[in-house]
Amino acid sequence: MSKNRNYKKLAVTFSLCALVCGIIHVFCEFFPFEYNGEGGIDYLGQALVWVLFVKALLYGTLVVYLIFAVVATVFSVKTIRAKETRKQGIVSLILSWICGMVIAGLITANVLIDISNKKNIQVDVKDVTLTTDYDGEPAVRVEIELYNGSKTTISYLSSVYYEVTQNGKELSHAVLPEDLDDDDPEIKQLEPGDSVTIIKGYEPEVPDEPVNILCRSYDGRFVYVDDGFEIEK
């Protein structure tokens, strides 16, 4: 920051670095690295690791971009103060933050799209009955239908947080005979307009008392179901 520094050159250098990092970040936002590995519940761990890697790349490029943009702004302001280098300073300032404006627009659009998609998901409890689990013990069979009214592909596992309680205590899962099927509807990818039926089993505290079923988005913004249900026998 000494008086002998070439502020114009530094402003241009840091603004170009910021522009490159910003373009990389925007590219990753528009063209995310999709996980195309094997499907099924056994590969969820790999999918989660992949998601963490992609998120780290996104946030890393964003942080580096912001650092370069802020430093470029400092030197651009100093460049603008000198009449003979004012144009270069303005150009450097624009280059520094043009991706920032695009990123801000993307974040705003993604938030609005995410809210719209979650709002148009429908979850209905179709049936709550008393049955027996794989070991012959009493179990509550809950049948839930998920309808994808959004404009994107979703799955039940990634879109709906759910819990079943009785007398304020969350019930443990029970293994139903139908759970042994190879098909796993919870991870089925639903295109817009599709629906899927999910069947879950739970160990009741008292088989004769109703259960409360809560289904909501993971961020808690939208509650799809939050009601008590009598257990049919």
N, C-alpha and C positions, 0 to 999 in steps of 0.2 A: 504493500500500500504506500510505498515511498513515492516522492514526486518524480523520480526518474523512471517509474514503471510506465510501460506502454499500455495505457488503459484500453485503447482502441483494439489492440491485438488481443489482449486478455478477454475483453468483452466478446469479441467474435469467437475466440477459441472455446470459451465456456458455453456460449450460446449454441454453438454447433454441437458440442458434447451433449448439452441438454436436449437439443432437437433429436439427436440419434437415439438417446435413451427413451425419449418420449415416443418416438416412432416404434421402437421395439415393444414398449408397453402397450401401445394402441394395437399393434399387430397381434400380440398375445391375447388381448381382449376380444378382438374380432375373430381370430382364428385360434381358439384354445386347443391345447394338445389333448385330444380325447383319449380316454383309456379304452383300448380295444382288445384287452386280454380275455381270458376264458371267463365265461359267465358262471353264475351260481353263488351260493352263500359261502363256499370255500375260498372264493377269490375276492371277498369284500375287503380283506386286509390289504391286498395288493392295490385295489382300487383306491382305498383311503390314502395309502402312501403316495400314490400317483397324484391324488388331489392336493395333498400337502406340498408336493414338489411344484405343482403348477401354481399354487397360491404363493409359495415362497418366491418363485420367479416373478410373478406379477407385482407383489409388494416390494421385492428387491429393486426391480427396474423403476418402480414409482419413486422410491426413496432416493435412489441415485439421481433420477431426473430432477427431483425437487432440489437436491443439493446443488447440482450444476446450475439450475435455473436461478436460484437465489444468489449464488456467487456471480453469475453472469449479470444479474440485475444490478448488483453493487457496482461492477465495473462499467456497465452501460450508463448508469446515472452519472458517473464521473466523466464518461466520454461525452455525454450530452451537454455537460456544463461548458465544454469548450466549443466555440462557434464553428471552428473548422472541422470538427469531428462529430458534430451533432447528428448528421444523417446516419453515420455508421452506428452511433449509439442507439438511435431509434430502431434501426434495422435489427441490431443485436437484441434489443429488448423484445421486439416482436417475435424473433426466432426463439427466444428463451421460453415464451409463454404461449405460443400458438398451440403446442401440444397440450399444455395445461388446460386451455379452454376446451380442447377436444375431449380430454380426459374428464373434466368437470361435467361436460355434456353427457358423456358416456355413463358416468356414475349416476347422474340424475335420471337418465333414461332407464338404466338397469334397475334402479330403485322403484321407479314407477311401473315398469314391466313386471317386476317381482311381486309388487303389491297386487297388480291386476291379476296375475296368474294365480296367486294364493287365494284371492277373493273368489275366483270362479271355480275353485275345487269344491266338490260336494261329497260329503261323507254321510251315509245313512246306516243306522243300526237296523238290520233286517230281522234278526232273530236272536233271542237269548234263552237257551234251554238247558235243562239239567241232563247230564249224560254221564258216562264213565270214561276215565282216561285209559291209557294203554295197559295199566296195571289193574284195572277194574275198580279204581277208587272214584268217588263222586267228583264230577268236574262240571264247570260251566262252559258251555259252547256258545261263543259269540260270533255271529255272522255279520260282517260289515261290508258294505258296498262303497267303492270309491269311483266317482265319475270325474273324468278330466275335462272340465269346461274351459281350461286355459288354452293358450295358443302355443304351448311348448310340450315336449315329451317329459313325462314325470313317472315316478313309481311310488307305490304306497310307502315303502321303507324310507325313501328320501323326502317325502312330502308331509307325512302325518306322524305327529307324536301322539301316542295313545297310552292310556292307563285305565285299569279296571280296579275299583275299590269297593270295599264292603265295610260299613261302619267306620269309615275314615281310614281304613287300612288297605294298602295296595295288595292285591292278590298275586300269588306266585303263579307262574305259568305251569300248565299241565300239558302233557303230551297226549294228544288224541290219536286214535288209530289212523285217521286220515292225514296226520302230519307226516307219516312215513312215506307218502308219495314223493316221487322225484320232483314233481312240479312245485315251484315256489312262487306263488302269485304275488308275494310281497315285493319282489324285485323285478316283476314283469314291467317292461317299458310300455307305458300307455301313450298312444298318440292322441292328439286333441279329438274329443268326442268319444273316446273309448272308456270302458268301465271294467272293473275287476272286483271279484268277491273274495274277501279275506276271512278265513276262519281261524279263530284263536281259542285256546283252551286255558282255563284258570281253575285253581284249587279254591273252592268256596270256604269261607269261615263258617257260615251257617247256610245250608242249602235252601232254606225256606225264606230267607230274607233277600230283598232286592239288591242289585249292584248298581253302582254309579259308573258310567262310562264317559271318559273324557277323550276327545279327539280334537287336536288343534295343530296349527302350524308350529314349527320348531321355535320360531321367534316369539310365539304367543300372541301375535297380532290378530290372528283370526281363530275363533273357536268354532269348530264345525258341529261338535256334539258335546254336550255337558248335561246329562240327565240321568235320572234313576230308572231302572228297568226291572220289572218283575221277572223272576226266573220261571219259565214255563216247564212243566213236567210232562 
